[in-house]
Amino acid sequence: MLKAKAKAQLLDRGRKMTDRLMEYFNRQPRLGIISTSNRNGAVDCAVYGSPQMIESGPKLEEYRSRMAGIVGEQAAGMIAVLAIFEVTEVRPLVDFGQDWEKSI
């Protein structure tokens, strides 16, 4: 019973977080930067324009399900947002006149 209640609380918190994040990200105009690193510490960044967040229920649930097998159901239940990006152009984040290949 406790496990089901905790899961329901996590899902409810996730829904509230999703609504708040959608409101935040859908403000226009916006410019954002997303940064990631791999397990070796190599950092990568991307600049993106004004995103529009929409409900992506089936994709989000599919991702949570896959992640539950890796990190466990409790951790997967904390995932509130799934972002999918399409790369349309590659340039240096800071342009010193170099080609993008020389910036990495």
N, C-alpha and C positions, 0 to 999 in steps of 0.2 A: 504493500500500500504506500509506504513512504517513497519507494522508488518511483512509482507512477505519479505521485504528487510532486516530487522534485522535477521530474521530466516535464510535467504540465507547467510548472512555474518557469522553467527554462524556456519552453516554447512561447509562453505568454510574454516573457521578457524579450525574447527574440523578435516577436511581432511588434512590440512597442518600439524597440530599437530600429527595426526596419522602417516603420512609419517616420520616425524622427530623422533617420538617415536620408530617406527619400525627400523629405521636406528640405533638408540641408543641401543635398546635392542638386536638387532641381531649381535652386535659385540661379537666376541668369543675370549677367554673364559671369562665367567662372573660368578660372585657370587653375589647374592642379598639377601636382608632381607626385608620382608614385615611385618609391624607391624599394628595391629588393636586394638581397644578397644570397649567394649560394652557400653551401656548407663550408667552402674554402675561404669565405669572406670576400669574394669578388662582388663588388657593388655595381648595380645597374639602376639607372633612373630614366623616367619618361615624363615628358610634359604633355598634358592633354587639355583639350578645350572644354567647353560646357557640356558635361555629360547629362543624360536624362536617365534617371533610374525608373524602372518599371517593375511591376511585380513579376518575378521569374520563378514562381512557385515550383513547377515541375523540374526545372534545371537545378534550382537550389536544393530541393529534396533529393534529387539524384546525387548531387555532390555531397550532401550531408551523409547519405547512405554509404557512399564509397569511403568517405573519411572516417565513418564510425568503425569500419573494419581495420583502419590503420591506427587511429588515435583513441578509439573508444566512443561509446554513445554519448557520454556526458560532455566530452570535449566537442564532439561533432554538433551537439545540440546548442552550443554557444555560437555557432556560425550564423550570423544574422544576414549577411550580404554576400552575394557572389558577383564579382565584376569580370566581365569578358571584354577584352580590348581587341580591336583590329588595328594592326600597325599599317599605316599608309605611307609613312615616310621615315627615314632614319637620318638624323643629323646630330652633330655634336650638341650637347646640352649648353655648353658655352663655346661660341664660335670664335676661334682665333684665326680664321682663314684656312684652316686645315680641312682636308677631306675627312668624311666621317670615319673612314677606315683607319686613319691615323689618330683618331681621338680615343680609340679603345686599346 
